[in-house]
């Protein structure tokens, strides 16, 4: 009886979202969600409306800046314990950006389990910033090491989490942000009140916040006042910053 051998899959970068700039001066890597344990083929990279919307938002915001926006196609859909497969794929993708475009700054933008991947891979030398949206983090366990934060030193870090998220505990992202802030003052966290994991109610505000933060980190654009205030505020204020309804309506991104 013939045995089925699972082909060795490789991570890859999808085509650039929108028109790829002729001269690339920065890159955003979008890291979709995943599962805690799974060796199965990943979901289609644009499967969620939030990931699609992020791709469009960054392509539009960075059009005049030479921003290349790519979504990362993982090898499999699971984090898989100490293998940390999604974080390894995120690091590979940052390497690939350097290979393709040279020494340009990279912003990792992760959703759900992809948010955990962005945080874990944030220490890559090409990464200067990261956005973790509704990041899935493991329950704290005294027998297991805490999720690391030292790799975030020297990076700008934004965490965004809905207060009613039932799939990824917002309290865990607050605790991680509090630990990270001790080593790195450039950490802020916004709470989206009454919104859930998919951040459907305040999608426009979340997208505007992510773009404002990334354009500031990658290209030195002036940050909006709420982001400046969140970065400057001592914890816990800057880590429980409410995302105001209508955020972004008066902002202009490129």
PyMOL commands that set and color helices and strands:
alter all, ss='L'
color gray80, all
select helices_A, chain A and resi 49-61+63-65+81-83+85-101+113-121+150-152+170-183+203-219+225-232+237-239
alter helices_A, ss='H'
color red, helices_A
select strands_A, chain A and resi 12-13+26-31+67-73+105-111+127-133+156-162+187-192+241-242
alter strands_A, ss='S'
color yellow, strands_A
deselect
rebuild
show_as cartoon
